[in-house]
Amino acid sequence: METVSVNLGSRSYPIRIGHGILANFGAAYVDRGLGKSAAIVTNPTVAAHYLEPVRNSLSAAEVQVTVVTMPDGEAYKTLETAGTMCGDLIRAGLDRGSCIVALGGGVVGDTAGFVAATYLRGIDFVQVPTTLEAQVDASVGGKTAVDHPLGKNIIGAFHQPRMVYIDTDTLRSLPRREMAAGMTEVIKHGLIRDPELVACLEEKLEALVDLKVAPEEIDGLIAQNCRIKAGVVEADETEAGLREILNYGHTVGHAIEVVTDYRVYRHGEAVRLGMLAAGKIALDKGFWRGADFQRQNALIRRLGVPEGAEHLNVNRLLERMESDKKARSGVIRFVLPEAIGRAVSCDTVTRCEMGAGIRYMQRYSAEEGQELI
């Protein structure tokens, strides 16, 4: 097992990473000094695979367990779901010494984390992510939120977990589309922070997506991404500056998710489209070289260019971007790459430049990844 530390003073916590470790979760939970009563929050899909080993390991550690199930899908990451979950916790008698265990992907983690941040004004929670996207990104850093019809992750709080516990064997139950969606965040981390990670992906992207490498290599990939995320969070916990670079591709990506009611694209697919748009804006503004832009697009093309973006309404996307939580004083902020491994936040992107980036993304989607510089 490998451990990555997130160093935030009194809010510091470990990320435990390994394969075949889920049955040992209860022991790790007790070692962290967490409460003797816990609520496992999950969805039916994840529960069918992983609820029993997690529940059994907690019970063996003499932890009283309540199971709370939420519906599967981004469309259910809402205040209504959070309210229902709080009712379940009240009826189960969870108090301020209890802990929430988020067992699932990003939707479960975000929603359960939001409930943990607000139930009784805040209780402990632990992330047990079971998707690639959650393991490399969403479970680390303490961002918790639910969606609103007018925006993604608009209602939320910063609330750090007490531990992140990652069994990479859970990835083997995922459909390839889900693995590809999560790999988008891996590509993003490389583009904004780690040129060597980009080179690794260029060499073996398909093998990683298809899990045709040794388990230790998957563990190492997850650990490296957690180190990247942890380093950024340690420098800027509440997104006052540096942490904004983690939003590369997300300004357009979140808008796409909202205007399609979270029902057309996986989060990673929408971000993939957003990276195409933001990369083109960076190229047009002279932030990075065409060769770097093409390296990004080649990885996206190999991962799969999401189809159908040509049918999205540009003005609706721009309107949603203006209401995005990252906008400040009405100014839309974009993360733009300066080179492979380096990115900056920019507030000087004009509406015309945004439109050009979105239309490029649409043409790229329509042409299924043909280079269109």
Phi, psi and chi 1 to 4 in degrees:
 res  aa     phi    psi   chi1   chi2   chi3   chi4
   1 MET       -  140.3 -175.7 -173.4  -62.8      -
   2 GLU  -109.9  145.4 -174.2  165.3   -6.1      -
   3 THR  -121.6  128.6  -60.3      -      -      -
   4 VAL  -112.5  130.5  174.4      -      -      -
   5 SER   -98.3  139.3  -63.0      -      -      -
   6 VAL  -106.3  109.0 -177.2      -      -      -
   7 ASN   -96.0  102.6  -61.9  -54.0      -      -
   8 LEU  -133.2   41.8  -65.3  169.3      -      -
   9 GLY    64.0 -127.1      -      -      -      -
  10 SER   -67.9  -15.0   62.0      -      -      -
  11 ARG  -102.2   16.2  -64.0  178.3  -47.6  -74.0
  12 SER   -66.6  154.0  -61.7      -      -      -
  13 TYR  -158.5  157.9   54.0   93.3      -      -
  14 PRO   -93.7  151.6   34.4  -34.5      -      -
  15 ILE  -111.0  113.3  -53.5  168.8      -      -
  16 ARG   -94.9  127.9  -47.6  -78.0 -168.4 -155.5
  17 ILE  -131.1  129.2  -55.6  154.3      -      -
  18 GLY  -173.2  178.7      -      -      -      -
  19 HIS  -118.2  139.8   54.0  -81.0      -      -
  20 GLY    73.0   29.6      -      -      -      -
  21 ILE  -109.8    0.5   63.8  172.6      -      -
  22 LEU   -61.4  -36.4 -153.2   57.0      -      -
  23 ALA   -66.2  -15.4      -      -      -      -
  24 ASN   -96.3    7.9  -61.3  -37.6      -      -
  25 PHE   -59.9  -41.9  171.9   71.1      -      -
  26 GLY   -57.8  -40.8      -      -      -      -
  27 ALA   -64.4  -41.7      -      -      -      -
  28 ALA   -65.5  -36.6      -      -      -      -
  29 TYR   -61.3  -48.2  176.3   98.2      -      -
  30 VAL   -65.3  -39.0  170.5      -      -      -
  31 ASP   -59.9  -28.8  -74.8  -14.3      -      -
  32 ARG   -81.0   -3.3  -73.8  -67.0  -68.3  160.2
  33 GLY    72.7   32.1      -      -      -      -
  34 LEU   -84.6  170.0  -64.0  167.0      -      -
  35 GLY   -64.7  157.1      -      -      -      -
  36 LYS   -80.0   -3.8  -77.9  -65.0 -175.5 -179.7
  37 SER  -127.4  137.0   63.6      -      -      -
  38 ALA  -140.5  146.7      -      -      -      -
  39 ALA  -111.8  120.0      -      -      -      -
  40 ILE   -86.4  118.7  -59.1  172.8      -      -
  41 VAL  -101.4  126.4  176.3      -      -      -
  42 THR  -152.6 -176.1 -170.5      -      -      -
  43 ASN  -124.6  166.8   65.2   43.4      -      -
  44 PRO   -59.3  -35.7  -25.0   35.3      -      -
  45 THR   -64.2  -48.1  -56.4      -      -      -
  46 VAL   -70.0  -39.9  175.1      -      -      -
  47 ALA   -58.0  -37.9      -      -      -      -
  48 ALA   -61.1  -27.9      -      -      -      -
  49 HIS   -96.8  -41.6  -68.2  -76.7      -      -
  50 TYR  -128.5   -4.0  -54.8  116.7      -      -
  51 LEU   -62.9  -46.5  174.8   58.5      -      -
  52 GLU   -60.6  -48.9  -76.2  -50.5  -57.2      -
  53 PRO   -62.1  -35.3   15.3  -27.0      -      -
  54 VAL   -71.5  -46.4  172.6      -      -      -
  55 ARG   -62.7  -44.1  176.3  163.3   54.7 -172.3
  56 ASN   -63.5  -39.1  -70.0  -15.4      -      -
  57 SER   -68.4  -35.5   69.0      -      -      -
  58 LEU   -69.2  -42.9  -74.8  169.9      -      -
  59 SER   -62.2  -40.3  -64.3      -      -      -
  60 ALA   -63.3  -26.1      -      -      -      -
  61 ALA   -90.6   12.1      -      -      -      -
  62 GLU    65.3   36.7  -60.0 -177.1  -12.5      -
  63 VAL  -101.6  130.3  177.3      -      -      -
  64 GLN   -76.9  125.7 -178.5  179.5  -15.2      -
  65 VAL  -114.3  132.4  178.3      -      -      -
  66 THR  -115.4  140.5  -62.0      -      -      -
  67 VAL  -109.7  127.6  177.0      -      -      -
  68 VAL  -119.3  122.8  176.4      -      -      -
  69 THR  -111.2  131.0  -56.9      -      -      -
  70 MET  -112.9  155.4   64.2  176.3  -73.0      -
  71 PRO   -62.5  157.1  -20.3   32.7      -      -
  72 ASP   -88.2  129.3 -165.9   -1.7      -      -
  73 GLY   126.1  149.3      -      -      -      -
  74 GLU   -58.5  -30.6 -177.3   83.5   31.3      -
  75 ALA   -61.1  -17.8      -      -      -      -
  76 TYR  -101.8    7.9  -62.8  100.4      -      -
  77 LYS   -85.7   74.3 -160.4  175.6   87.5  170.6
  78 THR  -132.9  167.1   62.8      -      -      -
  79 LEU   -61.7  -34.5  -83.3  174.5      -      -
  80 GLU   -61.9  -45.6 -178.7  179.4    1.5      -
  81 THR   -62.9  -42.8  -61.4      -      -      -
  82 ALA   -61.6  -40.2      -      -      -      -
  83 GLY   -64.3  -42.4      -      -      -      -
  84 THR   -60.9  -41.7  -60.9      -      -      -
  85 MET   -63.2  -42.3 -161.2  178.5  -65.1      -
  86 CYS   -60.9  -39.5  -74.8      -      -      -
  87 GLY   -60.3  -41.8      -      -      -      -
  88 ASP   -61.5  -40.4  -67.6  -23.2      -      -
  89 LEU   -67.4  -39.6  -60.1 -178.4      -      -
  90 ILE   -62.9  -47.2  -66.6  168.4      -      -
  91 ARG   -63.4  -31.2  -76.5 -173.9  -72.5  -86.8
  92 ALA   -80.1   -8.8      -      -      -      -
  93 GLY    80.2   22.5      -      -      -      -
  94 LEU   -68.4  135.7  -94.0   73.5      -      -
  95 ASP  -119.0 -168.4   58.2   26.4      -      -
  96 ARG   -70.3  -13.1  -74.7  178.8  174.2  158.6
  97 GLY   -93.6    2.8      -      -      -      -
  98 SER   -87.7  174.1  -57.4      -      -      -
  99 CYS  -139.6  143.6 -179.6      -      -      -
 100 ILE  -101.1  133.1  -70.8  176.5      -      -
 101 VAL  -110.2  112.2  176.3      -      -      -
 102 ALA   -89.0  107.6      -      -      -      -
 103 LEU  -111.2  101.1  174.1   64.8      -      -
 104 GLY   158.0 -158.8      -      -      -      -
 105 GLY   -88.9 -159.9      -      -      -      -
 106 GLY   -63.3  -36.0      -      -      -      -
 107 VAL   -64.6  -47.3  170.2      -      -      -
 108 VAL   -62.1  -46.5  167.5      -      -      -
 109 GLY   -62.3  -44.7      -      -      -      -
 110 ASP   -64.4  -44.9  -76.9   -0.3      -      -
 111 THR   -70.9  -47.1  -50.4      -      -      -
 112 ALA   -63.1  -38.5      -      -      -      -
 113 GLY   -64.7  -38.8      -      -      -      -
 114 PHE   -64.0  -43.1  174.6   73.1      -      -
 115 VAL   -62.7  -42.8  169.1      -      -      -
 116 ALA   -61.1  -35.7      -      -      -      -
 117 ALA   -71.1  -23.5      -      -      -      -
 118 THR  -115.8  -24.1   51.8      -      -      -
 119 TYR   -67.0  124.2 -178.3   72.2      -      -
 120 LEU    54.0   31.4  -61.2  176.9      -      -
 121 ARG    64.2   22.5  -64.1 -171.2  175.8   91.5
 122 GLY   120.8  118.2      -      -      -      -
 123 ILE  -129.7  169.3   64.0  173.4      -      -
 124 ASP   -66.2  150.3  -71.9  -19.2      -      -
 125 PHE  -147.5  159.0   86.6  112.9      -      -
 126 VAL  -128.3  139.9  171.3      -      -      -
 127 GLN   -98.9  127.2  -68.4  -87.4   18.9      -
 128 VAL  -122.9   79.7 -174.3      -      -      -
 129 PRO   -75.9  140.1   28.2  -34.1      -      -
 130 THR  -119.3    3.0   59.7      -      -      -
 131 THR  -117.3  158.8   65.9      -      -      -
 132 LEU   -63.3  -43.4 -178.4   58.4      -      -
 133 GLU   -58.8  -42.5 -174.5  -88.4  -26.0      -
 134 ALA   -71.5  -37.0      -      -      -      -
 135 GLN   -68.4  -37.8  -69.8  179.8    1.6      -
 136 VAL   -91.9  -12.8  -59.3      -      -      -
 137 ASP  -142.9  -68.3 -172.5   55.0      -      -
 138 ALA   -64.3  -30.4      -      -      -      -
 139 SER   -78.6  -12.3   66.4      -      -      -
 140 VAL  -110.0  131.1  179.1      -      -      -
 141 GLY   116.0  -12.7      -      -      -      -
 142 GLY    81.7   11.2      -      -      -      -
 143 LYS   -79.7  121.8  -84.8 -171.3  176.2 -179.1
 144 THR  -125.9  145.2   72.8      -      -      -
 145 ALA  -171.8  162.8      -      -      -      -
 146 VAL  -124.9  162.3  -66.8      -      -      -
 147 ASP   -90.5  164.5  -60.0  -27.2      -      -
 148 HIS  -131.2  150.9 -173.7  -82.2      -      -
 149 PRO   -53.0  -23.1  -27.6   35.2      -      -
 150 LEU   -97.5    0.0  -63.1 -179.6      -      -
 151 GLY   179.6  150.9      -      -      -      -
 152 LYS   -87.5  134.9 -177.6  178.7  171.2   74.4
 153 ASN    58.2   31.1  -65.3  -27.4      -      -
 154 ILE   -72.4  -32.6  -68.6  -69.0      -      -
 155 ILE  -110.5  111.8  -54.6  163.8      -      -
 156 GLY  -169.6 -172.5      -      -      -      -
 157 ALA  -155.3  155.4      -      -      -      -
 158 PHE   -85.1  119.2  -72.0   96.6      -      -
 159 HIS  -149.2  104.4 -172.1   57.6      -      -
 160 GLN   -73.8  140.2  -62.2  -65.5  -18.4      -
 161 PRO   -69.7  162.4   28.5  -35.1      -      -
 162 ARG   -84.6  -19.5  -69.1  -70.6  -51.8  -79.2
 163 MET  -166.3  149.2  174.9  174.6   63.8      -
 164 VAL  -118.4  128.0 -179.6      -      -      -
 165 TYR  -124.5  110.6 -166.0   84.1      -      -
 166 ILE  -116.0  113.8  -60.9  173.6      -      -
 167 ASP  -101.3  108.1 -173.4  -23.6      -      -
 168 THR   -69.6  -12.8   59.2      -      -      -
 169 ASP   -64.7  -21.7  -82.4   -6.9      -      -
 170 THR   -63.8  -21.7   61.0      -      -      -
 171 LEU   -65.8  -22.1  -59.8  178.3      -      -
 172 ARG   -72.2  -13.1  -59.5 -168.8  179.3  -81.6
 173 SER   -94.1    0.7   63.0      -      -      -
 174 LEU   -85.9  143.5  -63.8  179.8      -      -
 175 PRO   -64.1  154.8  -13.7   25.8      -      -
 176 ARG   -59.8  -36.5 -168.6 -178.3 -166.7  -79.5
 177 ARG   -59.5  -38.6 -178.2 -178.4  178.8 -174.4
 178 GLU   -69.1  -39.1 -160.9   70.2   47.9      -
 179 MET   -63.2  -42.6  -78.7  -66.5  -66.0      -
 180 ALA   -64.2  -38.3      -      -      -      -
 181 ALA   -61.7  -43.8      -      -      -      -
 182 GLY   -67.4  -33.9      -      -      -      -
 183 MET   -65.3  -20.6 -164.1   60.4   69.5      -
 184 THR   -57.3  -43.0  -56.6      -      -      -
 185 GLU   -67.4  -31.4  -62.8  -72.8   -3.2      -
 186 VAL   -66.0  -46.2  177.5      -      -      -
 187 ILE   -58.4  -44.7  -67.4  172.7      -      -
 188 LYS   -57.1  -46.9  178.2 -156.8   75.2  176.2
 189 HIS   -59.6  -40.8  -77.8  153.3      -      -
 190 GLY   -64.6  -43.9      -      -      -      -
 191 LEU   -63.8  -35.0  -69.5  170.6      -      -
 192 ILE   -93.9  -15.0   65.3  171.0      -      -
 193 ARG  -145.6  -18.9 -154.6   71.0  172.7  166.9
 194 ASP  -147.2   91.6 -169.9  -16.8      -      -
 195 PRO   -59.8  -33.0  -20.6   31.1      -      -
 196 GLU   -67.1  -33.7  -68.6 -176.8    3.6      -
 197 LEU   -65.0  -40.7  177.0   56.3      -      -
 198 VAL   -60.9  -44.7  171.4      -      -      -
 199 ALA   -61.6  -39.1      -      -      -      -
 200 CYS   -62.2  -43.7  171.4      -      -      -
 201 LEU   -65.8  -37.6  -65.2  172.2      -      -
 202 GLU   -62.3  -30.5  -70.9  172.6  -31.5      -
 203 GLU   -80.2  -38.5  178.5 -175.3  -10.8      -
 204 LYS  -143.3   35.8   55.1 -180.0   68.8  174.1
 205 LEU   -55.9  -52.1  178.6   64.9      -      -
 206 GLU   -62.5  -40.4  -69.9   79.5    7.8      -
 207 ALA   -63.2  -36.6      -      -      -      -
 208 LEU   -69.9  -44.6  -69.2  166.9      -      -
 209 VAL   -61.4  -40.2  171.8      -      -      -
 210 ASP   -87.2    4.0  -65.6  -30.1      -      -
 211 LEU    56.6   37.4  -62.3  173.6      -      -
 212 LYS   -99.2   43.5  -68.0 -178.1  177.5  178.0
 213 VAL  -134.5  170.6  -63.4      -      -      -
 214 ALA   -64.1  146.3      -      -      -      -
 215 PRO   -54.0  -35.8  -25.3   33.8      -      -
 216 GLU   -63.1  -30.5  -68.0   78.3   10.5      -
 217 GLU   -71.8  -36.8 -167.0  162.5   -7.6      -
 218 ILE   -65.7  -44.1  -62.9  -62.6      -      -
 219 ASP   -55.2  -44.7  -64.9   -9.3      -      -
 220 GLY   -65.5  -38.1      -      -      -      -
 221 LEU   -62.6  -46.8  177.7   72.9      -      -
 222 ILE   -62.3  -44.1  -56.2  -59.6      -      -
 223 ALA   -61.3  -42.2      -      -      -      -
 224 GLN   -63.3  -41.6  176.5   58.1   10.0      -
 225 ASN   -66.5  -37.6  -81.5  -92.5      -      -
 226 CYS   -64.7  -36.6  -71.5      -      -      -
 227 ARG   -64.8  -41.0  -80.0 -170.0  -72.8  -90.6
 228 ILE   -61.3  -49.4  -68.5  169.1      -      -
 229 LYS   -64.0  -43.0 -178.3   77.3  178.2  -81.6
 230 ALA   -62.1  -41.4      -      -      -      -
 231 GLY   -61.7  -39.8      -      -      -      -
 232 VAL   -69.7  -43.9  172.8      -      -      -
 233 VAL   -64.1  -40.3  170.5      -      -      -
 234 GLU   -61.1  -34.9  -71.7  167.0   -3.2      -
 235 ALA   -79.4  -24.7      -      -      -      -
 236 ASP  -157.2   84.7  176.7   19.1      -      -
 237 GLU   -66.8  -38.0 -177.2  179.4   -0.3      -
 238 THR  -109.2   23.6   58.5      -      -      -
 239 GLU    60.7   44.4 -154.7  169.7  -76.6      -
 240 ALA   -83.3  -16.7      -      -      -      -
 241 GLY  -161.8  -91.9      -      -      -      -
 242 LEU   -56.0  -39.3  175.8   65.3      -      -
 243 ARG   -59.8  -19.3 -171.5  166.9  177.6  172.0
 244 GLU   -58.2  -26.9  -73.6 -175.1  -31.7      -
 245 ILE   -64.1  -21.0   67.7  171.5      -      -
 246 LEU   -67.6  -11.1  -64.7  169.7      -      -
 247 ASN   -89.9   13.4  -67.3  -38.9      -      -
 248 TYR   -55.9  125.9 -179.9   50.7      -      -
 249 GLY    83.7  -10.3      -      -      -      -
 250 HIS   -84.7  -24.1  -73.4   59.6      -      -
 251 THR   -62.6  -51.7  -58.7      -      -      -
 252 VAL   -73.1  -39.4  173.6      -      -      -
 253 GLY   -59.0  -46.2      -      -      -      -
 254 HIS   -63.4  -39.3  -78.6  175.7      -      -
 255 ALA   -61.8  -40.3      -      -      -      -
 256 ILE   -61.6  -43.3  -69.8  171.2      -      -
 257 GLU   -61.6  -41.4  -70.0 -176.7  -87.0      -
 258 VAL   -66.9  -48.6  173.2      -      -      -
 259 VAL   -70.8  -16.8  -57.4      -      -      -
 260 THR  -103.0   15.3   56.6      -      -      -
 261 ASP    55.8   30.6  -63.2  -38.4      -      -
 262 TYR    60.4   20.6  -51.9  103.0      -      -
 263 ARG  -115.6   -5.6  -62.5 -177.2 -173.7  -83.6
 264 VAL  -105.1  -47.4  176.6      -      -      -
 265 TYR  -114.7  142.9  -60.7  103.5      -      -
 266 ARG   -64.6  157.0  -59.7  -74.5 -163.8  -83.8
 267 HIS   -53.7  -47.6  172.6   66.2      -      -
 268 GLY   -62.7  -33.0      -      -      -      -
 269 GLU   -68.5  -41.5  -66.9  167.6  -16.1      -
 270 ALA   -64.9  -39.3      -      -      -      -
 271 VAL   -66.2  -37.2  169.8      -      -      -
 272 ARG   -58.0  -44.8 -146.8  177.2  -58.0  156.7
 273 LEU   -64.5  -40.6  -69.5  168.7      -      -
 274 GLY   -63.1  -33.7      -      -      -      -
 275 MET   -68.2  -36.1  -72.9  161.9   55.7      -
 276 LEU   -60.6  -44.6  -71.5  169.2      -      -
 277 ALA   -67.6  -47.5      -      -      -      -
 278 ALA   -66.4  -36.6      -      -      -      -
 279 GLY   -63.0  -39.3      -      -      -      -
 280 LYS   -67.5  -39.1 -178.5   63.4  162.8   64.7
 281 ILE   -61.2  -43.9  -67.7  169.1      -      -
 282 ALA   -62.0  -39.1      -      -      -      -
 283 LEU   -65.4  -46.5 -177.3   69.2      -      -
 284 ASP   -63.6  -31.3  -70.4  -13.7      -      -
 285 LYS   -88.1   -1.3  -68.9 -179.7   75.4   68.0
 286 GLY    77.6   22.6      -      -      -      -
 287 PHE   -75.5  -39.7  -85.6   55.3      -      -
 288 TRP  -138.0  167.8   68.9  -16.0      -      -
 289 ARG   -81.0  155.0  -58.2  176.1  -56.1  151.4
 290 GLY   -59.2  -34.4      -      -      -      -
 291 ALA   -64.2  -39.7      -      -      -      -
 292 ASP   -69.1  -40.8  -70.7  -21.4      -      -
 293 PHE   -58.2  -43.0  179.1   51.5      -      -
 294 GLN   -69.6  -32.2  -68.1 -168.6   34.3      -
 295 ARG   -64.2  -42.8  -74.7 -179.7   69.2 -171.4
 296 GLN   -58.2  -50.9  168.8 -164.8  -91.7      -
 297 ASN   -64.8  -31.9  -70.4    5.1      -      -
 298 ALA   -64.6  -40.3      -      -      -      -
 299 LEU   -65.9  -42.2  -77.2  171.0      -      -
 300 ILE   -62.8  -40.9  -69.7  173.9      -      -
 301 ARG   -63.0  -40.9 -171.4  164.0   57.9 -110.2
 302 ARG   -68.1  -34.1  -72.7  167.7   61.1 -174.4
 303 LEU   -74.0  -32.0 -158.9   55.5      -      -
 304 GLY   123.2  119.6      -      -      -      -
 305 VAL   -84.5  116.2 -179.2      -      -      -
 306 PRO   -58.7  134.0  -24.2   35.0      -      -
 307 GLU   -90.1  162.3  -61.1  177.9    2.3      -
 308 GLY    93.8   -5.0      -      -      -      -
 309 ALA   -65.5  -22.2      -      -      -      -
 310 GLU   -64.5  -17.0   66.9  -88.8   21.3      -
 311 HIS   -91.5   -3.4  -57.3  -59.4      -      -
 312 LEU   -75.9  142.9  -61.2  173.3      -      -
 313 ASN   -82.7  119.4 -175.8  -75.4      -      -
 314 VAL   -60.9  -44.2  175.6      -      -      -
 315 ASN   -64.4  -37.6  -73.1  -31.5      -      -
 316 ARG   -64.5  -39.7  -77.7 -163.8   67.3 -160.8
 317 LEU   -62.6  -44.6  -70.5  175.2      -      -
 318 LEU   -63.0  -39.7  -69.8  170.3      -      -
 319 GLU   -62.1  -42.6  -71.8  169.6    4.0      -
 320 ARG   -67.4  -37.2  -69.6  -79.5   66.4   80.2
 321 MET   -63.6  -34.4  -72.6  155.0   55.7      -
 322 GLU   -66.9  -25.7  -72.1  167.4   -6.4      -
 323 SER   -97.5    3.5   64.8      -      -      -
 324 ASP   -63.4  146.9 -171.6  -85.1      -      -
 325 LYS   -63.3  -18.2   64.5 -175.1 -175.9  -57.5
 326 LYS   -81.2  -14.2  -66.6 -179.5  -72.7  -64.4
 327 ALA   -69.3  143.1      -      -      -      -
 328 ARG  -129.7  126.8  -63.0 -178.2 -175.4  176.2
 329 SER    52.3   38.4  -58.4      -      -      -
 330 GLY    79.4    1.1      -      -      -      -
 331 VAL   -98.7  124.8  176.7      -      -      -
 332 ILE   -78.0  128.6  -58.4  172.8      -      -
 333 ARG  -102.2  130.6  -61.5  174.4   66.4   82.2
 334 PHE  -114.6  141.7  -93.7   84.5      -      -
 335 VAL   -91.3  125.2  176.1      -      -      -
 336 LEU  -126.0  133.0  -59.7  178.3      -      -
 337 PRO   -75.0  142.0   25.8  -30.9      -      -
 338 GLU  -101.7  -23.1  -65.5 -177.1  -48.8      -
 339 ALA  -170.6  168.5      -      -      -      -
 340 ILE   -62.5  116.1  -61.0  -66.5      -      -
 341 GLY   100.0    1.6      -      -      -      -
 342 ARG  -145.2  131.8 -170.8  172.6   72.5 -111.4
 343 ALA  -144.1  159.0      -      -      -      -
 344 VAL  -136.8  160.1  -65.2      -      -      -
 345 SER   -90.7  137.8 -174.9      -      -      -
 346 CYS  -133.0  132.9  176.8      -      -      -
 347 ASP  -116.1   22.6   59.8    4.8      -      -
 348 THR  -115.6   20.5   62.8      -      -      -
 349 VAL   -80.1  122.8 -179.2      -      -      -
 350 THR   -79.5  162.2   67.3      -      -      -
 351 ARG   -60.9  -35.5 -168.6  178.2  179.2   90.3
 352 CYS   -64.0  -43.0 -178.7      -      -      -
 353 GLU   -66.0  -39.0  -70.9  168.5  -29.2      -
 354 MET   -61.4  -46.7  -66.2  176.4 -153.4      -
 355 GLY   -60.4  -39.6      -      -      -      -
 356 ALA   -65.2  -40.2      -      -      -      -
 357 GLY   -64.2  -42.9      -      -      -      -
 358 ILE   -65.4  -42.2  -67.6  170.4      -      -
 359 ARG   -67.3  -34.5  -76.6 -172.5  -72.6  -86.8
 360 TYR   -61.8  -46.5  172.0   83.5      -      -
 361 MET   -56.4  -41.9  169.0 -159.5   80.7      -
 362 GLN   -66.3  -42.1  -69.0  178.3  -46.2      -
 363 ARG   -66.5  -39.1  -66.1 -163.5  -53.0  -85.6
 364 TYR   -63.3  -41.3 -156.3   86.7      -      -
 365 SER   -65.0  -43.1  172.3      -      -      -
 366 ALA   -65.8  -33.9      -      -      -      -
 367 GLU   -91.4    7.4  -63.7  -65.2  -28.9      -
 368 GLU    54.5   45.0  -63.2 -177.3   -2.4      -
 369 GLY    93.1    7.8      -      -      -      -
 370 GLN   -68.5  141.8  -67.7 -177.8   29.1      -
 371 GLU   -68.9  131.9 -151.9   59.1   60.7      -
 372 LEU  -130.5   27.6  -63.7  168.9      -      -
 373 ILE   -64.7      -  -65.9  179.0      -      -
